[in-house]
Amino acid sequence: MQDCIFCKIARKEIPSEVIWEDNDFIAILDINPNVDGMTLVMPKKHFDSYAFNMPSSEYCKFLEATKKVAKILDKALNVKRTAMVMEGLGVNHAHIKLYPVYGLEKEFEEIWGKDKVFFKKYPGYISTQLGPRATQEHLKQIADKIRKAAK
């Protein structure tokens, strides 16, 4: 896609800090990081940002490439794990955001945010904070709706 900024980055028409690439994928440092080492992994070929619509073979290769980059970040930045987010918004080119998680003492620690959040509408960001406790009746209604659509 000619005007896609991520396609231009993949073609090296726009400078970026490339930290890894192969024939099909490229990983760059995000220019607006909220943590050091925040990285974007993207296919060099243009795919719509809703990655779940990618052909399965491409999607699987995408996840494998992302796993490689996450392990590189873990080692290079001395973090115990790296978080992965794929919301499919912002730039309409499939990409995965990787966030090195600093401050962990071991590979897994049970850590919970102190605030509860719930969104009726996408506010422009994803949060992993828990929401308020849902009632069983509400969960049943949502589950029934999902199960019905899955048939």
C-alpha positions as CSV (number, residue, x, y, z in Angstrom):
1,M,0.0,0.0,0.0
2,Q,1.6,3.2,-1.1
3,D,0.5,5.7,1.6
4,C,0.7,3.3,4.6
5,I,3.4,4.6,7.0
6,F,4.3,1.0,8.1
7,C,4.7,-0.1,4.5
8,K,7.1,2.9,4.0
9,I,9.0,1.9,7.1
10,A,9.3,-1.7,5.8
11,R,10.5,-0.4,2.4
12,K,13.1,1.8,4.3
13,E,11.6,5.0,2.9
14,I,11.1,6.4,6.4
15,P,13.9,6.0,8.9
16,S,13.3,3.9,12.0
17,E,15.3,2.0,14.6
18,V,15.1,-1.5,13.3
19,I,16.1,-4.1,16.0
20,W,15.3,-7.2,14.0
21,E,14.1,-8.3,10.6
22,D,13.9,-11.2,8.2
23,N,12.5,-11.5,4.7
24,D,8.9,-11.2,5.8
25,F,8.8,-9.2,9.0
26,I,10.4,-6.1,10.6
27,A,10.6,-5.0,14.3
28,I,11.2,-1.4,15.1
29,L,11.3,0.7,18.3
30,D,8.1,2.7,18.8
31,I,8.7,6.4,18.4
32,N,6.2,7.1,21.2
33,P,7.2,4.5,23.8
34,N,5.6,4.3,27.3
35,V,8.4,2.0,28.4
36,D,12.0,1.7,27.1
37,G,12.2,-0.9,24.4
38,M,8.6,-0.7,23.3
39,T,8.7,-2.4,20.0
40,L,6.4,-2.8,16.9
41,V,6.6,-6.1,15.0
42,M,4.9,-6.0,11.5
43,P,4.8,-7.9,8.3
44,K,6.6,-6.2,5.4
45,K,3.7,-7.1,3.2
46,H,0.6,-5.0,3.9
47,F,-2.2,-6.7,5.7
48,D,-5.2,-4.9,7.3
49,S,-4.7,-4.1,10.9
50,Y,-7.4,-6.6,12.0
51,A,-4.8,-9.4,12.1
52,F,-7.4,-12.1,12.7
53,N,-8.4,-11.7,9.1
54,M,-4.9,-12.6,7.9
55,P,-4.4,-15.9,6.1
56,S,-3.7,-18.5,8.8
57,S,-0.2,-19.3,7.5
58,E,0.8,-15.7,7.5
59,Y,-0.7,-15.1,11.0
60,C,1.2,-18.1,12.4
61,K,4.5,-16.8,10.9
62,F,3.6,-13.3,12.4
63,L,3.3,-14.8,15.9
64,E,6.5,-16.8,15.5
65,A,8.4,-13.6,14.4
66,T,7.0,-11.8,17.4
67,K,8.1,-14.5,19.7
68,K,11.6,-14.2,18.4
69,V,11.6,-10.5,19.0
70,A,10.2,-10.8,22.5
71,K,12.9,-13.2,23.5
72,I,15.5,-10.8,22.1
73,L,14.0,-8.0,24.2
74,D,14.0,-10.2,27.3
75,K,17.7,-10.9,26.9
76,A,18.9,-7.5,25.7
77,L,16.9,-5.5,28.3
78,N,17.3,-8.0,31.2
79,V,13.5,-8.4,31.8
80,K,11.8,-11.5,32.9
81,R,9.0,-11.2,30.4
82,T,7.6,-9.0,27.6
83,A,3.9,-8.3,27.2
84,M,2.2,-8.4,23.8
85,V,-0.8,-6.4,22.6
86,M,-2.5,-6.4,19.2
87,E,-5.5,-4.1,19.2
88,G,-5.6,-3.4,15.5
89,L,-6.2,0.3,15.8
90,G,-4.1,3.4,15.1
91,V,-2.3,2.5,11.9
92,N,-4.2,0.2,9.4
93,H,-1.3,-2.2,9.0
94,A,-1.1,-5.4,11.0
95,H,1.3,-4.9,13.9
96,I,2.0,-6.3,17.3
97,K,3.2,-4.1,20.2
98,L,5.7,-5.5,22.6
99,Y,6.2,-4.0,26.1
100,P,9.2,-5.1,28.1
101,V,8.0,-5.6,31.7
102,Y,10.5,-4.0,34.1
103,G,10.8,-4.6,37.8
104,L,9.8,-8.3,38.0
105,E,11.9,-10.4,40.4
106,K,11.0,-13.7,38.7
107,E,9.3,-14.9,35.5
108,F,5.8,-14.9,37.1
109,E,4.5,-12.7,39.9
110,E,0.9,-12.2,40.7
111,I,0.5,-8.5,40.4
112,W,-2.9,-6.7,40.2
113,G,-3.7,-3.1,39.5
114,K,-5.3,-1.1,42.3
115,D,-8.0,0.5,40.2
116,K,-11.0,-1.2,38.5
117,V,-11.9,0.0,35.0
118,F,-14.7,-0.9,32.5
119,F,-15.2,0.5,29.1
120,K,-18.5,0.6,27.2
121,K,-16.7,2.1,24.2
122,Y,-13.0,1.9,23.2
123,P,-11.3,4.9,24.7
124,G,-8.2,4.8,22.5
125,Y,-6.2,2.4,24.6
126,I,-6.3,-1.1,26.0
127,S,-6.0,-1.8,29.7
128,T,-5.2,-5.0,31.5
129,Q,-6.6,-3.8,34.8
130,L,-9.5,-5.8,36.1
131,G,-13.0,-4.3,35.9
132,P,-15.6,-4.5,38.7
133,R,-17.0,-7.9,39.5
134,A,-19.7,-8.9,37.0
135,T,-22.8,-10.8,38.2
136,Q,-23.2,-14.4,37.1
137,E,-26.4,-13.4,35.3
138,H,-24.6,-10.8,33.2
139,L,-21.8,-13.3,32.4
140,K,-24.5,-15.9,31.4
141,Q,-26.2,-13.4,29.1
142,I,-22.9,-12.6,27.4
143,A,-21.9,-16.2,27.1
144,D,-25.3,-17.2,25.7
145,K,-24.9,-14.4,23.0
146,I,-21.4,-15.7,22.1
147,R,-22.4,-19.3,22.0
148,K,-25.4,-18.5,19.8
149,A,-23.3,-16.7,17.3
150,A,-20.7,-19.5,17.3
151,K,-23.3,-22.0,16.0
